[in-house]
């Protein structure tokens, strides 16, 4: 069985925790920020755990993590 290649885009965007969960950054924090509240912008900075429906698909993109 040959080695599996890591999906480079996924590697740059996702992080795997010590317990095996996958973290991602939230969307909508890059532009048009004047109309968003301070609280909303602050919460968009934080990373969040990937939902279980997406977990299996994203785990296959990161085979050695």
PyMOL Python script that loads the backbone (N, CA, C, O; Angstrom):
from pymol import cmd

cmd.read_pdbstr("""\
ATOM      1  N   UNK A   1       0.850  -1.181   0.000  1.00  0.00           N
ATOM      2  CA  UNK A   1       0.000   0.000   0.000  1.00  0.00           C
ATOM      3  C   UNK A   1       0.896   1.246   0.000  1.00  0.00           C
ATOM      4  O   UNK A   1       1.753   1.383   0.873  1.00  0.00           O
ATOM      5  N   UNK A   2       0.714   2.135  -0.948  1.00  0.00           N
ATOM      6  CA  UNK A   2       1.560   3.332  -0.988  1.00  0.00           C
ATOM      7  C   UNK A   2       1.171   4.329   0.093  1.00  0.00           C
ATOM      8  O   UNK A   2       0.096   4.252   0.687  1.00  0.00           O
ATOM      9  N   UNK A   3       2.083   5.267   0.329  1.00  0.00           N
ATOM     10  CA  UNK A   3       1.797   6.337   1.279  1.00  0.00           C
ATOM     11  C   UNK A   3       0.672   7.211   0.743  1.00  0.00           C
ATOM     12  O   UNK A   3       0.538   7.391  -0.467  1.00  0.00           O
ATOM     13  N   UNK A   4      -0.125   7.745   1.638  1.00  0.00           N
ATOM     14  CA  UNK A   4      -1.200   8.670   1.259  1.00  0.00           C
ATOM     15  C   UNK A   4      -0.674  10.093   1.307  1.00  0.00           C
ATOM     16  O   UNK A   4       0.137  10.441   2.166  1.00  0.00           O
ATOM     17  N   UNK A   5      -1.142  10.907   0.381  1.00  0.00           N
ATOM     18  CA  UNK A   5      -0.727  12.305   0.374  1.00  0.00           C
ATOM     19  C   UNK A   5      -1.696  13.146   1.190  1.00  0.00           C
ATOM     20  O   UNK A   5      -2.910  12.947   1.131  1.00  0.00           O
ATOM     21  N   UNK A   6      -1.157  14.077   1.942  1.00  0.00           N
ATOM     22  CA  UNK A   6      -1.958  15.036   2.696  1.00  0.00           C
ATOM     23  C   UNK A   6      -2.484  16.098   1.740  1.00  0.00           C
ATOM     24  O   UNK A   6      -1.753  16.572   0.872  1.00  0.00           O
ATOM     25  N   UNK A   7      -3.738  16.468   1.896  1.00  0.00           N
ATOM     26  CA  UNK A   7      -4.320  17.557   1.096  1.00  0.00           C
ATOM     27  C   UNK A   7      -3.739  18.869   1.604  1.00  0.00           C
ATOM     28  O   UNK A   7      -3.978  19.254   2.749  1.00  0.00           O
ATOM     29  N   UNK A   8      -2.973  19.562   0.754  1.00  0.00           N
ATOM     30  CA  UNK A   8      -2.217  20.727   1.207  1.00  0.00           C
ATOM     31  C   UNK A   8      -3.124  21.878   1.640  1.00  0.00           C
ATOM     32  O   UNK A   8      -2.794  22.604   2.577  1.00  0.00           O
ATOM     33  N   UNK A   9      -4.254  22.049   0.972  1.00  0.00           N
ATOM     34  CA  UNK A   9      -5.185  23.106   1.368  1.00  0.00           C
ATOM     35  C   UNK A   9      -5.780  22.842   2.737  1.00  0.00           C
ATOM     36  O   UNK A   9      -5.960  23.765   3.531  1.00  0.00           O
ATOM     37  N   UNK A  10      -6.085  21.577   3.013  1.00  0.00           N
ATOM     38  CA  UNK A  10      -6.634  21.209   4.315  1.00  0.00           C
ATOM     39  C   UNK A  10      -5.588  21.386   5.405  1.00  0.00           C
ATOM     40  O   UNK A  10      -5.904  21.813   6.515  1.00  0.00           O
ATOM     41  N   UNK A  11      -4.338  21.054   5.084  1.00  0.00           N
ATOM     42  CA  UNK A  11      -3.270  21.182   6.075  1.00  0.00           C
ATOM     43  C   UNK A  11      -3.099  22.631   6.510  1.00  0.00           C
ATOM     44  O   UNK A  11      -2.820  22.903   7.677  1.00  0.00           O
ATOM     45  N   UNK A  12      -3.264  23.563   5.570  1.00  0.00           N
ATOM     46  CA  UNK A  12      -3.092  24.982   5.877  1.00  0.00           C
ATOM     47  C   UNK A  12      -4.277  25.564   6.649  1.00  0.00           C
ATOM     48  O   UNK A  12      -4.124  26.552   7.367  1.00  0.00           O
ATOM     49  N   UNK A  13      -5.447  24.959   6.504  1.00  0.00           N
ATOM     50  CA  UNK A  13      -6.657  25.540   7.080  1.00  0.00           C
ATOM     51  C   UNK A  13      -7.139  24.856   8.351  1.00  0.00           C
ATOM     52  O   UNK A  13      -7.898  25.449   9.118  1.00  0.00           O
ATOM     53  N   UNK A  14      -6.715  23.630   8.586  1.00  0.00           N
ATOM     54  CA  UNK A  14      -7.235  22.846   9.697  1.00  0.00           C
ATOM     55  C   UNK A  14      -6.116  22.460  10.657  1.00  0.00           C
ATOM     56  O   UNK A  14      -4.950  22.359  10.275  1.00  0.00           O
ATOM     57  N   UNK A  15      -6.501  22.248  11.907  1.00  0.00           N
ATOM     58  CA  UNK A  15      -5.548  21.816  12.933  1.00  0.00           C
ATOM     59  C   UNK A  15      -6.185  20.682  13.715  1.00  0.00           C
ATOM     60  O   UNK A  15      -7.361  20.751  14.072  1.00  0.00           O
ATOM     61  N   UNK A  16      -5.413  19.642  13.978  1.00  0.00           N
ATOM     62  CA  UNK A  16      -5.919  18.501  14.728  1.00  0.00           C
ATOM     63  C   UNK A  16      -5.442  18.617  16.176  1.00  0.00           C
ATOM     64  O   UNK A  16      -4.259  18.844  16.426  1.00  0.00           O
ATOM     65  N   UNK A  17      -6.361  18.460  17.124  1.00  0.00           N
ATOM     66  CA  UNK A  17      -6.025  18.565  18.539  1.00  0.00           C
ATOM     67  C   UNK A  17      -5.424  17.254  19.031  1.00  0.00           C
ATOM     68  O   UNK A  17      -5.379  16.268  18.295  1.00  0.00           O
ATOM     69  N   UNK A  18      -4.972  17.251  20.250  1.00  0.00           N
ATOM     70  CA  UNK A  18      -4.399  16.049  20.841  1.00  0.00           C
ATOM     71  C   UNK A  18      -5.398  14.926  20.995  1.00  0.00           C
ATOM     72  O   UNK A  18      -5.023  13.754  20.964  1.00  0.00           O
ATOM     73  N   UNK A  19      -6.668  15.266  21.160  1.00  0.00           N
ATOM     74  CA  UNK A  19      -7.712  14.237  21.317  1.00  0.00           C
ATOM     75  C   UNK A  19      -8.293  13.803  19.980  1.00  0.00           C
ATOM     76  O   UNK A  19      -9.164  12.933  19.944  1.00  0.00           O
ATOM     77  N   UNK A  20      -7.825  14.396  18.871  1.00  0.00           N
ATOM     78  CA  UNK A  20      -8.273  13.969  17.548  1.00  0.00           C
ATOM     79  C   UNK A  20      -9.366  14.819  16.932  1.00  0.00           C
ATOM     80  O   UNK A  20      -9.823  14.519  15.829  1.00  0.00           O
ATOM     81  N   UNK A  21      -9.796  15.865  17.609  1.00  0.00           N
ATOM     82  CA  UNK A  21     -10.796  16.758  17.030  1.00  0.00           C
ATOM     83  C   UNK A  21     -10.125  17.657  15.998  1.00  0.00           C
ATOM     84  O   UNK A  21      -8.917  17.886  16.057  1.00  0.00           O
ATOM     85  N   UNK A  22     -10.916  18.166  15.049  1.00  0.00           N
ATOM     86  CA  UNK A  22     -10.384  19.045  14.014  1.00  0.00           C
ATOM     87  C   UNK A  22     -10.901  20.457  14.261  1.00  0.00           C
ATOM     88  O   UNK A  22     -12.104  20.666  14.419  1.00  0.00           O
ATOM     89  N   UNK A  23      -9.981  21.431  14.295  1.00  0.00           N
ATOM     90  CA  UNK A  23     -10.335  22.825  14.504  1.00  0.00           C
ATOM     91  C   UNK A  23     -10.285  23.582  13.187  1.00  0.00           C
ATOM     92  O   UNK A  23      -9.463  23.282  12.321  1.00  0.00           O
ATOM     93  N   UNK A  24     -11.158  24.552  13.039  1.00  0.00           N
ATOM     94  CA  UNK A  24     -11.186  25.422  11.866  1.00  0.00           C
ATOM     95  C   UNK A  24     -11.440  26.844  12.315  1.00  0.00           C
ATOM     96  O   UNK A  24     -11.945  27.076  13.414  1.00  0.00           O
ATOM     97  N   UNK A  25     -11.092  27.793  11.469  1.00  0.00           N
ATOM     98  CA  UNK A  25     -11.393  29.185  11.752  1.00  0.00           C
ATOM     99  C   UNK A  25     -12.790  29.520  11.215  1.00  0.00           C
ATOM    100  O   UNK A  25     -13.271  28.878  10.282  1.00  0.00           O
ATOM    101  N   UNK A  26     -13.422  30.509  11.799  1.00  0.00           N
ATOM    102  CA  UNK A  26     -14.757  30.913  11.364  1.00  0.00           C
ATOM    103  C   UNK A  26     -14.677  31.822  10.143  1.00  0.00           C
ATOM    104  O   UNK A  26     -13.676  32.504   9.922  1.00  0.00           O
ATOM    105  N   UNK A  27     -15.736  31.819   9.367  1.00  0.00           N
ATOM    106  CA  UNK A  27     -15.796  32.630   8.154  1.00  0.00           C
ATOM    107  C   UNK A  27     -16.309  34.034   8.465  1.00  0.00           C
ATOM    108  O   UNK A  27     -16.733  34.306   9.588  1.00  0.00           O
ATOM    109  N   UNK A  28     -16.271  34.916   7.484  1.00  0.00           N
ATOM    110  CA  UNK A  28     -16.837  36.272   7.518  1.00  0.00           C
ATOM    111  C   UNK A  28     -16.066  37.245   8.399  1.00  0.00           C
ATOM    112  O   UNK A  28     -16.659  38.180   8.938  1.00  0.00           O
ATOM    113  N   UNK A  29     -14.759  37.050   8.560  1.00  0.00           N
ATOM    114  CA  UNK A  29     -13.974  37.950   9.407  1.00  0.00           C
ATOM    115  C   UNK A  29     -12.930  38.723   8.615  1.00  0.00           C
ATOM    116  O   UNK A  29     -12.036  39.323   9.211  1.00  0.00           O
ATOM    117  N   UNK A  30     -13.018  38.724   7.284  1.00  0.00           N
ATOM    118  CA  UNK A  30     -11.933  39.313   6.505  1.00  0.00           C
ATOM    119  C   UNK A  30     -12.260  40.698   5.934  1.00  0.00           C
ATOM    120  O   UNK A  30     -11.363  41.535   5.832  1.00  0.00           O
ATOM    121  N   UNK A  31     -13.493  40.958   5.568  1.00  0.00           N
ATOM    122  CA  UNK A  31     -13.810  42.279   5.026  1.00  0.00           C
ATOM    123  C   UNK A  31     -15.256  42.630   5.322  1.00  0.00           C
ATOM    124  O   UNK A  31     -16.015  41.799   5.821  1.00  0.00           O
ATOM    125  N   UNK A  32     -15.638  43.871   5.011  1.00  0.00           N
ATOM    126  CA  UNK A  32     -16.957  44.438   5.366  1.00  0.00           C
ATOM    127  C   UNK A  32     -17.163  44.323   6.878  1.00  0.00           C
ATOM    128  O   UNK A  32     -18.173  43.797   7.344  1.00  0.00           O
ATOM    129  N   UNK A  33     -16.192  44.823   7.622  1.00  0.00           N
ATOM    130  CA  UNK A  33     -16.228  44.674   9.075  1.00  0.00           C
ATOM    131  C   UNK A  33     -16.912  45.838   9.783  1.00  0.00           C
ATOM    132  O   UNK A  33     -17.214  45.737  10.972  1.00  0.00           O
ATOM    133  N   UNK A  34     -17.165  46.944   9.075  1.00  0.00           N
ATOM    134  CA  UNK A  34     -17.727  48.118   9.742  1.00  0.00           C
ATOM    135  C   UNK A  34     -19.157  47.893  10.211  1.00  0.00           C
ATOM    136  O   UNK A  34     -19.577  48.463  11.218  1.00  0.00           O
ATOM    137  N   UNK A  35     -19.900  47.075   9.495  1.00  0.00           N
ATOM    138  CA  UNK A  35     -21.296  46.845   9.875  1.00  0.00           C
ATOM    139  C   UNK A  35     -21.458  45.719  10.897  1.00  0.00           C
ATOM    140  O   UNK A  35     -22.566  45.481  11.378  1.00  0.00           O
ATOM    141  N   UNK A  36     -20.373  45.027  11.231  1.00  0.00           N
ATOM    142  CA  UNK A  36     -20.436  43.947  12.209  1.00  0.00           C
ATOM    143  C   UNK A  36     -20.086  44.495  13.590  1.00  0.00           C
ATOM    144  O   UNK A  36     -19.209  45.346  13.735  1.00  0.00           O
ATOM    145  N   UNK A  37     -20.781  43.994  14.584  1.00  0.00           N
ATOM    146  CA  UNK A  37     -20.577  44.500  15.937  1.00  0.00           C
ATOM    147  C   UNK A  37     -19.225  44.045  16.489  1.00  0.00           C
ATOM    148  O   UNK A  37     -18.636  43.082  15.998  1.00  0.00           O
ATOM    149  N   UNK A  38     -18.752  44.738  17.498  1.00  0.00           N
ATOM    150  CA  UNK A  38     -17.474  44.400  18.122  1.00  0.00           C
ATOM    151  C   UNK A  38     -17.511  42.988  18.690  1.00  0.00           C
ATOM    152  O   UNK A  38     -16.544  42.237  18.567  1.00  0.00           O
ATOM    153  N   UNK A  39     -18.624  42.632  19.309  1.00  0.00           N
ATOM    154  CA  UNK A  39     -18.768  41.286  19.880  1.00  0.00           C
ATOM    155  C   UNK A  39     -18.718  40.215  18.799  1.00  0.00           C
ATOM    156  O   UNK A  39     -18.089  39.172  18.977  1.00  0.00           O
ATOM    157  N   UNK A  40     -19.385  40.477  17.675  1.00  0.00           N
ATOM    158  CA  UNK A  40     -19.405  39.507  16.581  1.00  0.00           C
ATOM    159  C   UNK A  40     -18.010  39.321  15.992  1.00  0.00           C
ATOM    160  O   UNK A  40     -17.593  38.193  15.729  1.00  0.00           O
ATOM    161  N   UNK A  41     -17.290  40.420  15.785  1.00  0.00           N
ATOM    162  CA  UNK A  41     -15.934  40.338  15.240  1.00  0.00           C
ATOM    163  C   UNK A  41     -14.993  39.611  16.200  1.00  0.00           C
ATOM    164  O   UNK A  41     -14.132  38.843  15.771  1.00  0.00           O
ATOM    165  N   UNK A  42     -15.162  39.857  17.500  1.00  0.00           N
ATOM    166  CA  UNK A  42     -14.335  39.200  18.502  1.00  0.00           C
ATOM    167  C   UNK A  42     -14.572  37.695  18.483  1.00  0.00           C
ATOM    168  O   UNK A  42     -13.624  36.919  18.598  1.00  0.00           O
ATOM    169  N   UNK A  43     -15.818  37.277  18.341  1.00  0.00           N
ATOM    170  CA  UNK A  43     -16.134  35.850  18.322  1.00  0.00           C
ATOM    171  C   UNK A  43     -15.711  35.177  17.021  1.00  0.00           C
ATOM    172  O   UNK A  43     -15.477  33.969  17.005  1.00  0.00           O
ATOM    173  N   UNK A  44     -15.610  35.932  15.936  1.00  0.00           N
ATOM    174  CA  UNK A  44     -15.160  35.365  14.668  1.00  0.00           C
ATOM    175  C   UNK A  44     -13.664  35.054  14.677  1.00  0.00           C
ATOM    176  O   UNK A  44     -13.194  34.265  13.857  1.00  0.00           O
ATOM    177  N   UNK A  45     -12.914  35.664  15.589  1.00  0.00           N
ATOM    178  CA  UNK A  45     -11.471  35.405  15.675  1.00  0.00           C
ATOM    179  C   UNK A  45     -11.173  34.012  16.214  1.00  0.00           C
ATOM    180  O   UNK A  45     -10.119  33.447  15.925  1.00  0.00           O
ATOM    181  N   UNK A  46     -12.099  33.455  16.997  1.00  0.00           N
ATOM    182  CA  UNK A  46     -11.845  32.196  17.688  1.00  0.00           C
ATOM    183  C   UNK A  46     -12.027  31.005  16.751  1.00  0.00           C
ATOM    184  O   UNK A  46     -12.869  31.030  15.853  1.00  0.00           O
ATOM    185  N   UNK A  47     -11.238  29.975  16.970  1.00  0.00           N
ATOM    186  CA  UNK A  47     -11.406  28.752  16.199  1.00  0.00           C
ATOM    187  C   UNK A  47     -12.534  27.929  16.809  1.00  0.00           C
ATOM    188  O   UNK A  47     -12.903  28.118  17.968  1.00  0.00           O
ATOM    189  N   UNK A  48     -13.078  27.004  16.002  1.00  0.00           N
ATOM    190  CA  UNK A  48     -14.187  26.183  16.457  1.00  0.00           C
ATOM    191  C   UNK A  48     -13.979  24.757  15.962  1.00  0.00           C
ATOM    192  O   UNK A  48     -13.217  24.518  15.026  1.00  0.00           O
ATOM    193  N   UNK A  49     -14.662  23.818  16.599  1.00  0.00           N
ATOM    194  CA  UNK A  49     -14.527  22.405  16.245  1.00  0.00           C
ATOM    195  C   UNK A  49     -15.407  22.106  15.036  1.00  0.00           C
ATOM    196  O   UNK A  49     -16.526  22.608  14.931  1.00  0.00           O
ATOM    197  N   UNK A  50     -14.894  21.288  14.130  1.00  0.00           N
ATOM    198  CA  UNK A  50     -15.642  20.885  12.944  1.00  0.00           C
ATOM    199  C   UNK A  50     -16.811  19.996  13.366  1.00  0.00           C
ATOM    200  O   UNK A  50     -16.667  19.160  14.258  1.00  0.00           O
ATOM    201  N   UNK A  51     -17.964  20.175  12.727  1.00  0.00           N
ATOM    202  CA  UNK A  51     -19.157  19.395  13.070  1.00  0.00           C
ATOM    203  C   UNK A  51     -18.960  17.936  12.651  1.00  0.00           C
ATOM    204  O   UNK A  51     -18.162  17.643  11.760  1.00  0.00           O
ATOM    205  N   UNK A  52     -19.683  17.033  13.290  1.00  0.00           N
ATOM    206  CA  UNK A  52     -19.488  15.602  13.083  1.00  0.00           C
ATOM    207  C   UNK A  52     -19.800  15.156  11.657  1.00  0.00           C
ATOM    208  O   UNK A  52     -19.208  14.191  11.176  1.00  0.00           O
ATOM    209  N   UNK A  53     -20.720  15.842  10.970  1.00  0.00           N
ATOM    210  CA  UNK A  53     -21.062  15.472   9.594  1.00  0.00           C
ATOM    211  C   UNK A  53     -19.891  15.675   8.640  1.00  0.00           C
ATOM    212  O   UNK A  53     -19.761  14.945   7.657  1.00  0.00           O
ATOM    213  N   UNK A  54     -19.037  16.660   8.920  1.00  0.00           N
ATOM    214  CA  UNK A  54     -17.880  16.956   8.073  1.00  0.00           C
ATOM    215  C   UNK A  54     -16.624  16.222   8.517  1.00  0.00           C
ATOM    216  O   UNK A  54     -15.657  16.145   7.760  1.00  0.00           O
ATOM    217  N   UNK A  55     -16.623  15.684   9.726  1.00  0.00           N
ATOM    218  CA  UNK A  55     -15.403  15.146  10.326  1.00  0.00           C
ATOM    219  C   UNK A  55     -14.792  14.022   9.499  1.00  0.00           C
ATOM    220  O   UNK A  55     -13.586  14.027   9.253  1.00  0.00           O
ATOM    221  N   UNK A  56     -15.601  13.060   9.066  1.00  0.00           N
ATOM    222  CA  UNK A  56     -15.077  11.901   8.340  1.00  0.00           C
ATOM    223  C   UNK A  56     -14.427  12.329   7.021  1.00  0.00           C
ATOM    224  O   UNK A  56     -13.361  11.827   6.666  1.00  0.00           O
ATOM    225  N   UNK A  57     -15.055  13.244   6.303  1.00  0.00           N
ATOM    226  CA  UNK A  57     -14.521  13.715   5.022  1.00  0.00           C
ATOM    227  C   UNK A  57     -13.217  14.458   5.221  1.00  0.00           C
ATOM    228  O   UNK A  57     -12.276  14.264   4.451  1.00  0.00           O
ATOM    229  N   UNK A  58     -13.139  15.310   6.243  1.00  0.00           N
ATOM    230  CA  UNK A  58     -11.925  16.078   6.480  1.00  0.00           C
ATOM    231  C   UNK A  58     -10.815  15.209   7.049  1.00  0.00           C
ATOM    232  O   UNK A  58      -9.639  15.475   6.801  1.00  0.00           O
ATOM    233  N   UNK A  59     -11.162  14.179   7.805  1.00  0.00           N
ATOM    234  CA  UNK A  59     -10.157  13.279   8.359  1.00  0.00           C
ATOM    235  C   UNK A  59      -9.427  12.544   7.241  1.00  0.00           C
ATOM    236  O   UNK A  59      -8.239  12.247   7.374  1.00  0.00           O
ATOM    237  N   UNK A  60     -10.108  12.249   6.156  1.00  0.00           N
ATOM    238  CA  UNK A  60      -9.471  11.549   5.037  1.00  0.00           C
ATOM    239  C   UNK A  60      -8.486  12.464   4.307  1.00  0.00           C
ATOM    240  O   UNK A  60      -7.558  11.976   3.662  1.00  0.00           O
ATOM    241  N   UNK A  61      -8.674  13.784   4.399  1.00  0.00           N
ATOM    242  CA  UNK A  61      -7.748  14.738   3.774  1.00  0.00           C
ATOM    243  C   UNK A  61      -6.461  14.866   4.573  1.00  0.00           C
ATOM    244  O   UNK A  61      -5.434  15.287   4.040  1.00  0.00           O
ATOM    245  N   UNK A  62      -6.514  14.504   5.852  1.00  0.00           N
ATOM    246  CA  UNK A  62      -5.346  14.600   6.744  1.00  0.00           C
ATOM    247  C   UNK A  62      -5.018  13.209   7.278  1.00  0.00           C
ATOM    248  O   UNK A  62      -5.282  12.935   8.448  1.00  0.00           O
ATOM    249  N   UNK A  63      -4.452  12.326   6.464  1.00  0.00           N
ATOM    250  CA  UNK A  63      -4.331  10.926   6.872  1.00  0.00           C
ATOM    251  C   UNK A  63      -3.348  10.670   8.013  1.00  0.00           C
ATOM    252  O   UNK A  63      -3.519   9.698   8.749  1.00  0.00           O
ATOM    253  N   UNK A  64      -2.330  11.506   8.184  1.00  0.00           N
ATOM    254  CA  UNK A  64      -1.310  11.229   9.191  1.00  0.00           C
ATOM    255  C   UNK A  64      -1.377  12.166  10.385  1.00  0.00           C
ATOM    256  O   UNK A  64      -0.354  12.478  10.995  1.00  0.00           O
ATOM    257  N   UNK A  65      -2.574  12.613  10.717  1.00  0.00           N
ATOM    258  CA  UNK A  65      -2.713  13.512  11.863  1.00  0.00           C
ATOM    259  C   UNK A  65      -3.674  12.950  12.875  1.00  0.00           C
ATOM    260  O   UNK A  65      -3.916  13.573  13.909  1.00  0.00           O
TER     261      UNK A  65
END
""", "prot")
cmd.dss("prot")
cmd.show_as("cartoon", "prot")
cmd.util.cbc("prot")
cmd.orient("prot")
